[in-house]
Amino acid sequence: MVQDAPNAKYDHVYAIIRLDRDAIKGELRLVTVKKIVWSKEKAEQEVARLNRINSDKGCEYYHQITRLEKVSKEQSEELI
């Protein structure tokens, strides 16, 4: 199955995810979605940047493809 294949109902986006670990036990204690970006390249760059500047803080960053539901014409009119 190709994950990047187009979909009529959803746009593909990339979640930037932070995993925080307990400083003493090393156990996972928190998972946070930091932001969503539109391109895999941007996600890879942001993960590399965040891992570089936060390497000493007990957290790691990853990216994961996910889906964003497309807004219908009716829904977009309701938002205005």
N, C-alpha and C positions, 0 to 999 in steps of 0.2 A: 504494500500500500504506500503510495506517494503522499507524504504529509503536506507538501507545498502545492498540491493540485488545486485549481480554482474550485470554488463552491458557490452555488447560486444563492444560498441563504446566509453565508458567513464570509467575512473578510478574514484573512490570516494576519495575525499580529504576533508579536513576540513579547512575552512577559520577562522582565528582569526580576529575578528572585534572589532574596538574601536568606541564607541559613545562618542563624546565630547558635553558637555552641557555648555550653557552660565552660567557663575558663578553667575550672579545676577538674571536673569529671570528663569534659569533652563530649558530653551528651547533647544532642539536639534539643534546644529549648524554644526556638521560635522560627517560624517561616513567614517571610513578608514579601509580598509583591510590591516592589519599589516603583515600577513604572511599566508602561506598555509602549512599545515602539513599532513602527510599521515595517521595518526591514531587518532581515537577518544580519546584514552587515553592521547596521547601527547597533543591534543587540550585542553582537560579538565585541564591537569596539567599547561599548559601555561596560560590559562585564569585565573586560580586560582592565579598563581604567579603574573601576571600583575595586577590583581585587588588588590592584597595584597600590592604591592609596589607603586601603583599609586592611592590609595584610597582617597588621599587628593587633587587630581588634577582635579576634575570635569569630569572624564571620567570613563566609564565602559567598560569591555571587555566581549565578548561572542564568542561562536564558532557556526558555521553553516556548515552542510554537503553541499558539492557542487560537481560538476563534472569537471573533467579535460579530455579534448579530447585526446584519444590515438593517438599516432603518427604512421602512416603507415610506412611500410618499405621504400617506395619511399620518403616520407617526411623526414625520418631519414637520408637517404642518401644525401638529399639536404642540411641538416644541417651541414654536415661534410665539 
